[in-house]
Amino acid sequence: MSQEQRQYDIVLYGATGFAGRLTAEYLARAGGDARIALAGRSQDKLLAVRDSLGPNAADWPLISADASQPSTLDAMAAQTRVVITTVGPYTRYGLPLVAACAAAGTDYADLTGETMFIRDSIDHYHKQAADTGARIVHSCGFDSVPSDLTVYALYRKAVEDGAGDLGDTTLVVRSFAGGVSGGTLASMTEVMRTAASDPDARRQMNDPYTLTPDRAAEPELGGQPDLRWRRGAEIAPELAGYWTTAFVMAAANTRIVRRSNALLEYPYGRRFEYGEVMSVGRSVAAPAAAALGAGVNGAVFALGTRFFDKLPRKAVERVLPKAGTGPSEKAREQGHYTVETYTTTTSGARYVSRMSQQGDPGYKATSVLLGECGLALAFDRDKLSDLRGVLTPAAAMGDALLARFPVAEVSLETSRLG
């Protein structure tokens, strides 16, 4: 059955989880006439979610599907043009759904920041998805849309100006306010557990090109460390006086951006270097805060990826927030983020791309980004790239997302600095 003949435009799998409910709320507001269904293990919980969404979702069908029963995922994927999934940790639950979508030629979008899950998805299902015409798009939330799309916007602007390839490029998190859910912490612990139990996975996670289609084709530009601290002036003159420290999601985001460059056949350039940091301000204490932040993040990552598998899983789960929980509505509304990505091109031109949203980055803002990715895959076919297989947001739908952002109240502006 072709995608155009399918019963649904979008199926939201995991609609009863915390991120899933927020995404359902966004789709109920922004989905228009889209044919949407909600999927999950419990019909009763799905019914409760649907009843909370208001009249726009009153007739949305409910689908029983469970990662432990792959046949239910196969049936779900075959009915829809796009599957959006919020069911994690993806390392534990994600691959059966990727398999179902790859086999059915169904487009897919998720929220994962789990690098080795994405690597497994590529290794097992990229070719099949490319053959069936499926777009398997990982990291469609705060991880890693702001990273991926600000760099893509810089590239588009540099091409427009004839300014050459992108060179040294750095994303700076300028402001960030939000909470952390049980699901996010579960994913982070799964990443460390995988690395700690598998030396090859640990080696791959330390490779800046872990997700590249062809490792041998990548340039050797040094380690490109993920957990760095820098003076702002080293990034751009506009940041003189500021200090920056490690950004906790840099390891995941940077690899997505580098995969985008490779998938798109290196439009950013063969000498493109990319890193991410977080601003700690310009006070007298900022240098110490920058060093401390990088040191703590580095120590946690180094120890976690070597010894986390020695901790009993049940003991860890008892001290973490339960999956399905997250920040309060007030915290979600008050949250926000602003990132600025700076680059200097091979012609010496300097640019910055600023992206911001109101709302908790990991939850309210993420639900908007994930919802828009699903809608773009379903309805913006003329703006999508011709690529198929396991993709990134920029490689699959960079132009479509740039066009969608203003209506979704996602601010992204790119300007030349000199």
C-alpha positions as CSV (number, residue, x, y, z in Angstrom):
1,M,0.0,0.0,0.0
2,S,1.4,3.4,-1.0
3,Q,1.7,6.1,1.7
4,E,-1.1,8.1,0.0
5,Q,-3.5,5.2,0.4
6,R,-2.9,4.8,4.1
7,Q,-5.5,5.3,6.8
8,Y,-3.6,7.8,8.9
9,D,-1.3,10.7,8.2
10,I,0.4,10.4,11.7
11,V,0.3,7.9,14.5
12,L,1.7,9.1,17.8
13,Y,3.2,6.1,19.6
14,G,3.7,6.6,23.3
15,A,0.9,9.1,23.7
16,T,0.4,8.2,27.4
17,G,3.9,9.1,28.4
18,F,4.9,12.6,29.6
19,A,6.5,13.8,26.3
20,G,3.8,11.9,24.4
21,R,0.9,13.7,26.1
22,L,2.6,17.1,25.4
23,T,3.1,16.1,21.7
24,A,-0.5,15.0,21.5
25,E,-1.6,18.4,22.9
26,Y,0.4,20.2,20.3
27,L,-0.9,18.1,17.4
28,A,-4.4,18.7,18.6
29,R,-3.8,22.5,18.3
30,A,-1.6,22.6,15.2
31,G,-2.6,19.5,13.3
32,G,-5.5,21.0,11.4
33,D,-7.2,18.3,9.2
34,A,-4.5,15.8,9.7
35,R,-5.7,12.2,10.2
36,I,-4.1,11.4,13.5
37,A,-4.2,8.3,15.7
38,L,-2.9,7.7,19.2
39,A,-1.0,4.5,20.0
40,G,0.3,2.7,23.1
41,R,-0.1,-0.3,25.3
42,S,-3.1,0.7,27.4
43,Q,-6.5,1.5,25.7
44,D,-7.8,3.0,29.0
45,K,-4.8,5.4,29.3
46,L,-5.0,6.3,25.6
47,L,-8.7,7.1,26.0
48,A,-7.9,9.3,29.0
49,V,-5.3,11.2,27.0
50,R,-7.7,11.7,24.1
51,D,-10.5,12.9,26.4
52,S,-8.1,15.6,27.7
53,L,-7.3,17.0,24.3
54,G,-10.6,18.7,23.5
55,P,-12.9,18.6,20.5
56,N,-10.1,18.6,17.8
57,A,-9.0,15.2,18.9
58,A,-12.4,13.7,19.9
59,D,-12.5,11.3,16.9
60,W,-8.8,10.3,16.9
61,P,-8.6,6.5,16.7
62,L,-6.7,4.5,19.3
63,I,-4.3,1.8,18.4
64,S,-2.9,-0.9,20.7
65,A,0.8,-1.4,20.1
66,D,3.7,-2.7,22.3
67,A,7.4,-2.9,21.7
68,S,7.4,-6.4,23.2
69,Q,5.0,-7.5,20.4
70,P,6.7,-6.6,17.1
71,S,3.6,-7.7,15.1
72,T,1.6,-4.9,16.7
73,L,4.3,-2.4,15.6
74,D,4.2,-3.9,12.1
75,A,0.4,-3.4,11.9
76,M,0.7,0.1,13.2
77,A,3.4,1.2,10.7
78,A,1.5,-0.3,7.8
79,Q,-1.5,2.0,8.5
80,T,0.1,5.4,8.5
81,R,2.4,7.7,6.5
82,V,4.3,8.8,9.6
83,V,5.0,7.4,13.0
84,I,6.1,9.8,15.8
85,T,7.5,7.9,18.8
86,T,8.3,9.1,22.3
87,V,8.8,5.6,23.8
88,G,12.3,5.4,25.4
89,P,14.9,4.6,26.4
90,Y,15.3,3.9,22.7
91,T,18.2,1.6,23.3
92,R,15.9,-0.7,25.1
93,Y,12.6,-0.2,23.2
94,G,13.3,1.5,19.9
95,L,14.7,-0.8,17.3
96,P,11.6,-3.0,16.7
97,L,9.7,0.1,15.7
98,V,12.5,1.3,13.4
99,A,12.4,-2.2,11.9
100,A,8.6,-2.0,11.3
101,C,8.8,1.5,9.7
102,A,11.8,0.5,7.5
103,A,10.0,-2.6,6.3
104,A,6.7,-0.7,5.6
105,G,8.3,2.3,3.9
106,T,6.8,4.5,6.7
107,D,8.4,7.8,7.8
108,Y,9.5,8.0,11.4
109,A,10.5,10.7,13.9
110,D,11.7,10.3,17.5
111,L,13.3,12.2,20.4
112,T,16.4,10.1,21.0
113,G,19.7,11.5,22.2
114,E,21.1,7.9,22.5
115,T,24.0,7.9,20.1
116,M,24.6,4.1,20.0
117,F,20.9,3.5,19.4
118,I,21.2,5.7,16.3
119,R,24.3,3.8,15.2
120,D,22.5,0.5,15.6
121,S,19.6,1.9,13.6
122,I,21.9,2.9,10.8
123,D,23.8,-0.4,10.8
124,H,20.6,-2.6,10.8
125,Y,18.0,-0.6,8.9
126,H,19.5,2.3,6.8
127,K,19.7,0.2,3.6
128,Q,16.3,-1.3,4.0
129,A,14.7,2.1,4.7
130,A,16.4,3.6,1.7
131,D,15.1,0.7,-0.5
132,T,11.5,1.0,0.7
133,G,11.5,4.8,0.7
134,A,11.3,5.3,4.4
135,R,12.8,8.4,6.2
136,I,13.9,7.3,9.7
137,V,14.6,10.7,11.3
138,H,16.2,10.6,14.8
139,S,16.7,13.4,17.3
140,C,13.7,15.6,16.5
141,G,13.4,17.5,19.7
142,F,15.6,20.0,21.6
143,D,18.1,17.2,20.9
144,S,19.1,17.9,18.2
145,V,16.9,20.3,16.1
146,P,18.4,23.6,17.3
147,S,21.9,22.3,16.7
148,D,21.1,20.8,13.3
149,L,18.9,23.6,12.0
150,T,21.1,26.6,13.1
151,V,24.0,25.1,11.2
152,Y,21.8,24.4,8.2
153,A,20.6,28.0,8.3
154,L,24.2,29.2,8.4
155,Y,25.0,27.1,5.3
156,R,22.0,28.4,3.4
157,K,23.0,32.0,4.2
158,A,26.6,31.5,3.3
159,V,25.5,30.0,-0.1
160,E,23.2,32.9,-0.7
161,D,26.1,35.3,-0.1
162,G,28.6,33.3,-2.0
163,A,30.8,33.3,1.2
164,G,32.4,29.9,0.9
165,D,32.2,26.8,3.2
166,L,31.6,26.8,6.9
167,G,34.8,26.6,9.0
168,D,35.1,26.7,12.8
169,T,31.5,26.6,14.0
170,T,30.3,26.6,17.6
171,L,26.9,26.6,19.2
172,V,26.6,28.5,22.4
173,V,23.7,28.0,24.7
174,R,23.1,31.6,25.9
175,S,20.1,30.9,28.1
176,F,18.3,27.8,29.3
177,A,15.6,27.2,31.9
178,G,13.7,24.0,32.3
179,G,13.3,20.7,34.2
180,V,14.2,17.1,33.7
181,S,11.8,14.1,33.4
182,G,12.2,10.5,34.4
183,G,12.3,9.5,30.8
184,T,15.3,11.8,30.0
185,L,17.3,10.5,32.9
186,A,16.4,6.9,32.0
187,S,17.8,7.6,28.5
188,M,21.0,9.1,29.9
189,T,21.6,6.2,32.2
190,E,21.0,3.8,29.3
191,V,23.7,5.6,27.3
192,M,26.2,5.2,30.1
193,R,25.2,1.6,30.8
194,T,25.7,0.7,27.1
195,A,29.2,2.3,27.0
196,A,30.3,0.8,30.3
197,S,29.3,-2.8,29.3
198,D,30.7,-2.6,25.7
199,P,34.3,-1.3,25.1
200,D,33.6,-1.0,21.3
201,A,30.5,1.2,22.1
202,R,32.7,3.3,24.4
203,R,35.3,3.7,21.6
204,Q,32.6,4.7,19.1
205,M,31.1,7.3,21.5
206,N,34.5,8.9,21.8
207,D,34.8,9.2,18.0
208,P,33.5,12.6,16.7
209,Y,32.2,10.8,13.5
210,T,30.4,8.0,15.2
211,L,27.3,8.4,13.0
212,T,29.0,9.2,9.7
213,P,28.0,7.1,6.6
214,D,31.6,6.5,5.7
215,R,34.2,7.0,8.4
216,A,37.2,6.7,6.0
217,A,35.8,9.7,4.1
218,E,35.9,12.1,7.1
219,P,38.8,14.5,7.6
220,E,41.1,14.2,10.6
221,L,40.6,17.5,12.4
222,G,41.8,16.4,15.8
223,G,39.6,15.3,18.7
224,Q,37.0,18.0,18.5
225,P,36.3,17.6,22.3
226,D,32.7,17.7,23.4
227,L,33.3,18.7,27.0
228,R,35.3,21.8,26.6
229,W,35.5,25.3,28.3
230,R,36.5,28.4,26.3
231,R,36.7,32.1,26.5
232,G,33.8,33.7,24.6
233,A,36.3,35.8,22.6
234,E,37.8,32.6,21.1
235,I,34.4,31.8,19.6
236,A,33.4,35.3,18.4
237,P,34.3,38.9,19.2
238,E,30.7,39.5,20.2
239,L,31.2,37.2,23.2
240,A,34.3,39.0,24.6
241,G,34.3,38.9,28.3
242,Y,32.0,35.8,28.5
243,W,33.1,32.3,29.5
244,T,31.7,29.0,28.3
245,T,31.6,25.5,29.7
246,A,30.6,22.0,28.7
247,F,27.1,21.5,27.4
248,V,25.8,18.1,28.5
249,M,24.1,17.2,25.2
250,A,27.1,18.2,23.0
251,A,28.2,14.6,22.5
252,A,24.9,13.6,21.0
253,N,24.2,16.8,19.1
254,T,27.6,17.2,17.4
255,R,27.4,13.8,15.9
256,I,24.0,14.5,14.4
257,V,25.3,17.7,12.8
258,R,28.3,16.0,11.3
259,R,26.1,13.2,9.9
260,S,24.0,15.9,8.3
261,N,27.0,17.3,6.5
262,A,28.0,13.8,5.3
263,L,24.5,12.8,4.2
264,L,24.1,16.0,2.2
265,E,27.5,15.4,0.5
266,Y,29.5,17.9,2.5
267,P,27.8,21.2,1.7
268,Y,29.2,22.7,4.9
269,G,32.7,21.8,3.7
270,R,35.3,19.1,4.1
271,R,37.1,21.1,6.8
272,F,33.9,21.9,8.8
273,E,34.6,21.8,12.6
274,Y,31.7,21.9,15.1
275,G,31.4,22.1,18.8
276,E,28.9,23.1,21.5
277,V,29.3,25.0,24.8
278,M,27.1,26.7,27.4
279,S,27.6,30.3,28.5
280,V,28.3,30.9,32.2
281,G,28.3,34.7,31.9
282,R,31.0,37.3,32.5
283,S,31.2,37.7,36.3
284,V,34.4,37.4,38.2
285,A,33.4,33.8,39.1
286,A,32.7,32.8,35.5
287,P,36.2,31.4,34.7
288,A,36.0,29.1,37.8
289,A,32.4,28.1,36.9
290,A,33.5,27.3,33.3
291,A,36.4,25.1,34.5
292,L,34.3,23.4,37.2
293,G,31.4,22.7,34.8
294,A,33.7,21.1,32.2
295,G,35.5,19.1,34.9
296,V,32.4,17.7,36.5
297,N,30.8,16.8,33.2
298,G,34.0,15.1,32.0
299,A,34.3,13.2,35.3
300,V,30.7,12.0,35.3
301,F,30.9,10.9,31.6
302,A,34.3,9.2,32.1
303,L,33.3,7.3,35.2
304,G,29.8,6.6,34.0
305,T,30.9,5.1,30.7
306,R,33.3,2.8,32.5
307,F,31.6,1.7,35.7
308,F,27.8,2.4,35.3
309,D,27.1,-1.3,34.4
310,K,28.4,-2.3,37.8
311,L,25.4,-0.6,39.5
312,P,22.3,-2.8,39.8
313,R,19.6,-1.6,37.4
314,K,16.8,-1.8,39.9
315,A,18.7,0.2,42.5
316,V,19.4,3.0,40.0
317,E,15.7,3.0,38.9
318,R,14.6,3.4,42.5
319,V,16.5,6.7,43.0
320,L,15.5,8.2,39.6
321,P,12.2,10.0,38.9
322,K,9.8,7.5,37.4
323,A,9.2,7.5,33.7
324,G,6.1,9.4,32.7
325,T,6.9,12.2,35.2
326,G,8.3,15.7,34.4
327,P,8.2,19.4,35.3
328,S,5.0,21.1,36.4
329,E,2.9,23.1,34.0
330,K,4.1,26.3,35.6
331,A,7.8,25.2,35.1
332,R,7.0,24.2,31.5
333,E,5.5,27.5,30.7
334,Q,8.3,29.5,32.3
335,G,11.1,27.6,30.7
336,H,12.9,28.8,27.6
337,Y,16.1,28.6,25.7
338,T,18.2,30.6,23.3
339,V,21.1,29.2,21.3
340,E,23.5,31.1,19.1
341,T,25.7,29.3,16.5
342,Y,28.7,31.2,15.2
343,T,30.8,30.4,12.2
344,T,33.6,31.8,10.1
345,T,33.6,30.7,6.5
346,T,36.5,30.0,4.2
347,S,36.3,33.5,2.8
348,G,36.6,35.0,6.2
349,A,32.9,36.0,6.5
350,R,31.4,35.6,10.0
351,Y,27.7,34.7,10.7
352,V,25.5,33.9,13.6
353,S,22.2,32.0,13.7
354,R,20.0,32.5,16.7
355,M,17.2,30.1,17.7
356,S,14.9,30.4,20.6
357,Q,11.6,29.1,22.0
358,Q,9.5,29.9,25.0
359,G,8.7,26.8,27.1
360,D,10.7,24.2,28.9
361,P,13.3,23.0,26.3
362,G,13.0,19.3,27.0
363,Y,9.3,19.2,27.1
364,K,7.1,22.0,25.9
365,A,9.6,23.3,23.3
366,T,10.4,19.7,22.3
367,S,6.8,18.8,21.8
368,V,6.5,21.6,19.3
369,L,9.6,20.6,17.4
370,L,8.7,16.9,17.3
371,G,5.1,17.8,16.3
372,E,6.4,20.0,13.5
373,C,8.8,17.3,12.3
374,G,5.9,14.9,12.0
375,L,3.7,17.4,10.2
376,A,6.6,18.2,7.8
377,L,7.1,14.6,7.0
378,A,3.4,14.1,6.4
379,F,2.5,17.2,4.4
380,D,5.6,19.0,3.1
381,R,6.8,16.4,0.6
382,D,7.7,19.1,-1.9
383,K,10.2,20.7,0.6
384,L,11.8,17.4,1.8
385,S,15.1,16.2,0.5
386,D,15.3,13.2,-1.9
387,L,17.2,11.2,0.7
388,R,15.8,8.1,2.2
389,G,17.1,5.8,5.0
390,V,18.3,6.7,8.5
391,L,18.5,10.5,8.4
392,T,18.8,13.7,10.5
393,P,16.4,16.6,10.8
394,A,18.4,18.9,8.5
395,A,19.2,16.2,6.0
396,A,15.6,15.1,5.7
397,M,13.6,18.3,6.1
398,G,15.8,21.3,6.6
399,D,14.0,23.6,4.2
400,A,10.6,22.4,5.4
401,L,11.4,23.1,9.0
402,L,12.8,26.6,8.3
403,A,9.5,27.4,6.6
404,R,7.4,26.0,9.4
405,F,9.2,27.6,12.4
406,P,7.6,31.1,12.2
407,V,4.1,29.7,12.4
408,A,5.1,27.4,15.3
409,E,6.5,30.4,17.2
410,V,10.1,29.1,16.9
411,S,12.4,32.0,16.3
412,L,15.4,31.4,14.0
413,E,17.3,34.3,12.5
414,T,20.6,34.3,10.7
415,S,22.7,37.4,10.1
416,R,26.2,38.3,8.9
417,L,28.6,39.8,11.4
418,G,31.4,40.8,9.3
